[in-house]
Amino acid sequence: MNSFDIHLGAEVGAALRDRRPVVALESTIVSHGLPRPDNLRVAREIEQAVRAAGAVPATIGMVGGRLVVGLDDAELTRLATVDGVSKLSVRDLAVAAAAGADGATTVAATSAVAAAAGIGVFATGGLGGVHRQAATTFDESADLGTLARTPIAVVCAGIKSILDVGATLERLETLGVAVVGYRTRRLPGFYLTDAGFDLDWSVDSPEQVADVLAAQDAHGVHGGGLIVANPLPADEQLDPALHDRTLAEGLARMERDGVTGKAVTPYLLAHFHAATQGASLAVNVRIILRNADLAARIAVAAARRAAA
């Protein structure tokens, strides 16, 4: 496992020492995933959703070169409001720390740092993966490789629908990362309830997820993560026709503008927000709040199981 120079927030440090449930949260959604001023408001709502379900939120980010697990409100506000916050994957952490930078952690970096801190559950919106045109660009999110070697449960609404979902599922299978649907045998599609792919396994309760995590640990099945795919109800998803039309337009604009690499996801999410007149933002917020609630309930179940 990676070893990081981690600074624990006071509340998170106390919770970990007392073996109370803790849920990791990423900061990229604050700095790059949501527009201002909604980003700070939503970040606070996400933390509150974790608290309401009985766990302690641990938003992870870098402030002035310090890698913090459990940002306080001033640190969260800084990442949400200042310009020039870097988007940090695992490879960027040491360089950013040496530069004394402010940075928001991606799914990959958040997963790795959370696991190193002893946190076993992480809530996010959607998973990164294989990008469209990857056959020529070789563009694949570091989320996948990191989850193959990081023991953490990631609660998400499936793979971001702007990506090549089928190819991402194939890569997860190759890497040995288990994907279970929460009360579904169909992979959710982030903004959409159903991405069009079957899943081999499903779980019906937070306690079942805790059982799977305990079995992974007890049997040494692998050292990687577990993806818990939590779909939006059909009546809360983005209209599928609007989604498909907006995605096609966004991909065409992205190619025209020459957007590549880590700029792709923020670019397309911003396009969705503008083209859907805010509807995609509302869906995105519902996704992360639901996932934060479920992740907290899983963390509570896992803590109870460990204490039994």
N, C-alpha and C positions, 0 to 999 in steps of 0.2 A: 504494500500500500504506500501511496505517496506520503511524505512527511513535509508539513508546512509550518512556517512560523506563524501560528495562529493566536490572535488576541480574542479571547472570549468576552462577550458582553456579560455584565454582572448577573443579569437574570438567567441567561443561558448557562453560564458557568455553574450557578447554584443548582439549576435544574438537572444538569448532567451529573453533578456530584451526588445529588439525592436520588438519581435514577428515575426522575420524573420524565414524562413524555415530552419530546421536543420535535418540532418539524422545521426542516430547513426550507428557506425560500430564496429564490434568486433575486438579484437586483437589476438584471438586464431589462426586465419588464418595466422597471421604474425609469431607467435612463433612456432606453431605446425602444421599448415595446409599446408604450402608451404616450399619447401627446400630453404636453403641459396644458393646464394645471391638473388634469385628471390623474396624472401618474402618481402624484404624492397622495392624493385622496384615496385612490384605489390601493396603493401600497399599505396604507394604514388600515383600510377595510380588510385586506387579506390577513394582516396580522391579527385583527380582531376576530376574524372567522376562526382562526386557529385557537385563539384563547377561548372563544365561546364553546368550542368542542372539547375543551379540557387539556390542551397542550400549550407549550410555550413556543412562540414563533422565534426563529433564528434566521433573520434576513442576513445574507452574506454579501460582503462587498469589500472593496479596498479604498481606504481613505488616507491620503497622504502617504501611500506606500505601506500602510498597515493593513494586513488581511484580517478583517473583523468578522467573527461569527456571532451575530446578534447585534446588528447596528442599532444604536439608540436613535431617538427621533431627530436629533440635530444632524447626525451622520446620514440618516435616511433623507432628510431634507436637502442636504448638500448634494447627494448623488442625483436627486430628482430635479434640482434647480440650476446647478452650475453648468456652464458650457465646457466642452472638451473632456467629458467623462469617457474613458476608454472602455471598449467592450472586450472583456478578458476571458479567454479560454484557458485551459490548463497551461499551454505552452507560454502564455503571456505573463503568468503570475510573477515569476522571478524578475523578469525585465521591468515590469511595472513597479514592483516593490523597490528595485534598485533606483528607479527614476523618481521615487516618491510620488507616484501618480495616484489620481483618483480613478477607480475603475469599477465597473459593474460586472458581476460574474455570470457567465452563460450557464446553461444546464450542465455542460461538462465540468466546468470549474466548480460550480456549486456542489455537484455530486461528489467530486473528489475531495473538496475541502470539508464538506459535511461529514463524510465517512471518516476522514482523518480525525475529526473532532469527536467522533463517537456518536454521531446522529445517524439513525437508521431509516428515516422517512423524509421524503422531499416532495413538495407540491409545486407543480409548474402548470403552465397552460397547455402547450403542445410540445412534442419532442422534435428535435432536429433530425436530419437524416440525409439521404441521398438526394441531391438536387437534380432537377430536370436538366437534361443535356449533360449529365455526368459522364456519359460514355466518351465525350470529347473533352470535357473540362476537368474530370476527376474530382469534382467538388462534392465532398461528403462531410457532414458535420462531425466534429470531434466528439459529439454526444455519444455516438455509437461505440467507438473504441473505448471511451472512458467507462461506459456502463458495462462493457465486457469484463472489466477488471476491478470494478468498484462495488462493494457489497452495500447496496442501498435500494430501497423501494421508491420508485418514482411514480407518483400519482399524476396522470396527465389525461388530456382528452384525445389521446392518440397522437399520430404524427401530423405535423402541420400540413394542411391540405395544399399549400403552395409547393410542396416537394413531390418527389416521385415516391408515392406511398408504397407501391408494390415492391420496388427495388429496396426500399428501406426495410421492409419486413424480411426480405431475403437476406439482407446483411445482418439483421438481428439474429436470424436463425443460424447463419454461419458463425457468428460470434458467440453463440450460446447464451444469448440473453432471452430469458423467458418473458412472454407477454401474456397476461391474463386479463380478460374482460371483467369489469365489475357489473355483475348481473346482466351480462350479455355475452353472446358468442360471435358477435360481429365487431370488427374494429371500428371505433369511432373515428370521425374525420375532422377533429378540431372544431371548426365552425359548424360542421355537419354531424348529425347523429350517427351516420353510417358511411364509412369510407368505401364500402363495397368488397371487403375482404373478411373471410371467416377466421375465427380464432380457435385454437385447439382446446383452450382451457378458459373457465370462468370461475369466479368466486362470488359469493352472495352476501358476505358480511365482512366487517373489519377484522373480526376474530379469525375468519378463514385466511385472510391475508397474513395475519400474525402467525398462524400455523404454518403457512408456506415459508415464511421467513425463518421460523425456528427450524423447519425441516432442512432448508438450505444450509443453515449453520451446523446442524447436528450431523448431517450426512455428508457434508463437504462436497456437495454436488458440483459447485464451481464457485469461483471467487467473485462472480459478477453480480449485476443488479437484477431487479425484478420490476417490470413495467406493469403498472396497474392502470388499465385503460378505462376511464370513467366517462361514458357518453352523456352529452346533453339530452334531455327529453326532446322528442321530435317537435313539440310545440315551442321550444325555446331556441332551436337552431336558426342559423341564417337561412333565408330562403334559398333552396338549392339552385334554382335558375339564376337568381341574382349572383350567387357565389360563383357559378361557372362562368357567367358572362364577365364578371369583375376580374376573375383570375386570368381569363384569356386576354383581356385588355391590359392587365398589369404586366403579364409576361411579354407582350408585344412592346409596351413602353420601356420595359427594362432592357430588352435587347437593343432598342433604338438608342437608349441613353448610355449603353455600355456598362451597366451595373453588374459587378461580379463580386465573388467572395463573400466576406462577412457583411457587406452592404446589402446583399440581396434580400434577406428577411425583413430588416427595417423598411426597406424601400417598398416591398410588396404590402406589408402591413399598413404603411402610410397610404398607399394607393387604395387599399380596401376601405380604410377609414373615410377617405375623401369621396370615393365613388359610391359608397353605400350610405353617405350622409350620416355617418356615425353609427349605423346599425351594427357594423362589424365590431366596433368598440364595445357596444353594449353586450354583444355575445361573448366577446373576449373576457369581459369583466365577470359575466356569469360563470364562464368556464373556470377561471382561476379561483373564484370564491367557492364554488362547489368542490373543486379539487383540494383546496385548503381545508375545508370541513372534513372531507373524507380522509385526507392524510392525517389530520389530528386524531380522528377516531381510530385509525389504524395504529398510530403511535400509542394511544391510550391502551388499546387492546394488547399491543406488544409488551408494554410496560407491566400490565397486569399479569400477562402470561409469564413473564420473566420472574415476577415476584411470587408466583404461586408455588 
